[in-house]
Each structure stands twice: as C-alpha cells, then as structure tokens.
Amino acid sequence: MNNLLDILASGIHDAKNQLFLAESLIAATEAKHGLSLSEARYAIEAASDRLSRALAAYQITRHDATPAITPVILEDLCDEVMLAQKLHLASREVTLTVDCQVFDALPLDRDLVTDMLNNAVQNAGRYARSMVKMSVTAEDQWLCLVVEDDGPGYPSLPPEYGIGLMVADRLAALHVQHGRKGSLTLSNKSALGGARFELRLP
C-alpha cells in the first residue's frame, strides 16, 4: 500500500511540474501577443492547488504531518489571501471583503492556514450571489478565522468532506496548545445568509 501511495505522490509531483510549464507558456504568450488569459492561468493554479491538497492528504495518511508553527501577523496573511482571490472573484462579480480584528503576531502554520483560507474563499466564491466575507477575531483565547457567503448554503449538514475539507479538518486539529485542539466547523449560519466556514485555532 505504501509503495502505491509513493507512486501516486510521484505522479502528482510530475503533474504539478507540467502545470507549472503550461502556466509559464501562457504567461509568455500573453507577453508576446498582448493577450489577457488570466482565467486560464487561474484554472491552472486551481488545479495545482488541488494537487497540493492531495499531496497534503497523502502526507497526513503516510507520515502523520506536524505543523510548522511560527509567529504570524494575521493582517499580512489576510492581505495575501485577498490578493490571491480578489481578481478571480471580481470576474464573477463577487465582492470579497476582509475584516481582521487581530493585530498581534500569533503562532500558527502560515502556509497551511493560508491554503485553508484560499480554499474556503474559492469554494464560497463558487456559490456566492454577490459577496464573500473573511473575518479574523480572537475570542476566549481562540483565534477564529471565518469565511461567509451570501449563497444558498450547504444543501445538507453535515456536508460531505472532499479532499480539501478533509485536509483542513485534520490540519486544524494538529494545532494544539495547552491541551486544546483546533477545529473546523461548517454551517449555514452565515451573517450574509449563506454558508459559513469557521476555523478555530488555540
């Protein structure tokens, strides 16, 4: 079984390399002919992100991954997510707003949390009618990172977890401090009327 997983992981790495090459060729074509192929590049980046999440799932299954905890400035993390997602959402006529109420540097795995939030914003953007909101607050010694939308909400609760959500749920639980574990909650309790993704980290 482990050999099979290693073969699959190697294939995923090769596929990601091919996607990187395709994106480079598109960028060169844009520059040469004055074209705008941002949606094609976004599709490639989204496919690469999905492969990355598949690799993360493999690492969790095979090696029981541990997070790389460092102090992170939450405002910078939010700016990174907004920069990555805002243009694509705008092309779908969806507005992304960010409300970060935490100004201190807090310990977490920046790459993992950024990936989880990017995935959550992407998913919200698929179903939002016009608005997605990401908020960061501190409540009772918990860091709460929330993504909400004004779409129809989850058709059933609890929703089925795909690879992205399964990885997010497991990685949230890997954030442990003073005996408390991080958690992921999905609901239809969005203040905007749609779905709500809530990541709580100790």
N, C-alpha and C positions, 0 to 999 in steps of 0.2 A: 504493500500500500504506500509506504514512504517513497519507494522508487517511482511509483506512478505520480505522486504529488510533486516530486522533484522534476520529472519530465514535463508536467503541466506548468510548473513555475518557470522552467526554462523557455517553454513555448510562449508564455505570457511576456517574458522579457524580450524575446525576439519580436513579438507583435508590437510592443511599445516602441522598439527601435524603428520598425517600419513606419509607424505612425509619425514619429519624430521626423523621419526623412520626408514623408508626404507633406507635413506641415512646412518644412524648410523649402520644398519645391513650390508650394503655394505662395509662400512669402516672396520668393524670388520672382515668380510670375506676376504678383501684384506690383512689385517694384519696377519690373521691366515694362509692363503694359499699362501701368496706372490704373489697375483694377482694384476693386474692394471685394475681397472674398472672406470677410470676417465670419460669416455664418459657417462657411466650410471649415475654417480654422477652428471655430468653436466646437463644431461637431467632432473634429479630430481630438481636440483637447478633452472633450467629454468622454470619448471612447477611451482615451489614455487614462483618465481618472477612474473609469470603471475597472480597467485592468489593474490599476494600482490598488483599488479596494479588493479585487480578487486576490492579489498578492498578499494584502494585509490579512485577509481571511485565512490564506494558506499559512502565514507566519503564526497566527493565533492557534490554528489547529496543530501545526507541527512543532512549534517552538515555544508556545505559551509566552507571547511577546510581553515585554515590560515597557512602560512609557519612559521617555527621556524628559524628566521633569526639570524645568528651568524657570526662573522668574520671567514673566511675560507682561508687557504693557498691553492691556486689553484694547485701548483705543487704536493702537497700531494694528492689532490683529483684525479689528473691525474694518479699518480702512483697507486692509489687504483683501478681505472678502468682498467689500463693496466694489473695489477696483476690478476684481476678477469677474463679478456678476452683473454690474450695473448696465454695461453696454448691451449685453445679450438680453437682459430683461427689458430694456428700453425698446429693443427691436420688436418685442412682443407687446409693447405699450403697457408694460407693467412697471410701476414705480417702486424702487427699493429705498426704504428709509432706515436709518440706524440711530438707535438711542443707547449710548454707552454711559452708564452711571457709575462705572468703576474706574478710578483714575490711578490706582496703585498697581505696581507690578505684582502679579500673583503667580504661584508655582503651578505649572501645568505643562503638558506636552504640546508645544506650539503647532508643530506640523500636523499632529493627529487632530487637534481641536479645529484648526483651520480647515482641514479636509472635511471634517464632520459638518461644519457650518456651511462650507461651499456646497456640499451635497444637499443639505437641508434647504438652502436658498434655491438651488436648482430645481429641486422637487416642488417647492412652493410655487416657483415661477411657472411650472407647467400647468398648474390648476388655478392660479390666481386670476380673478377677473381684471383687477387693475392695480393691486397693491400687495407688497410683501414688506414686512417689518421685522428687523432683527434688533433685539434689545439685550443688554447685559446689565445685571443688577447683582448686588450682594444682599443675601437675606439669611439671617441667623447663622452666620459663618459658612454659608453655602454660596458658591458662585453659580448664578442662574443665567444661562445663555438660551434665549428663546427666539424662534423663528415662527412667524404667524403669517397667514394669508387671508384674503377675502374670497376664497373659492368655495366650492361646495362641501369641503371637509372630507374626511375619510368615509368611504361607503360602509365600512364595518369596523368595529372596535372590539378587541384589539386588531389592528391591521396586520396582514402577513408581512413578515420581515424579509426583504430582499437582502442581497449581499451587503449593500451599503449600510442599511439599518442594523443588520446583524453585527457587522464590524463595529459600528458606532456604539451599540449597546454593550458589547464586550469591552471595548476600549474605555468607555466611560467607567465601567466597573474596575478597571485597572488603576484608576486614580484613587488612591487610598490615603487617608490622613486621619490619625487619631481614632482608628477603628471604623471610620466612616468610608463608604464606597460611593463613587459617582454613579449616576443613573440616567437613563433616557426614558422620557415619558412622551407618548403621542396621544393627542386628544383632539376633540372638536370644540375646544373651549377658547378658541382664538378671540381676542378682543375685536378683531376685524370681521368675525363671523364665520371663518373657515377653520382650517386645520392649525394645530399648534404643536411644534416640536420643542421640547424643553430638555436641555442638558444641564444636570446639576452636578457640580464638582465640589469636593470638600476643600 
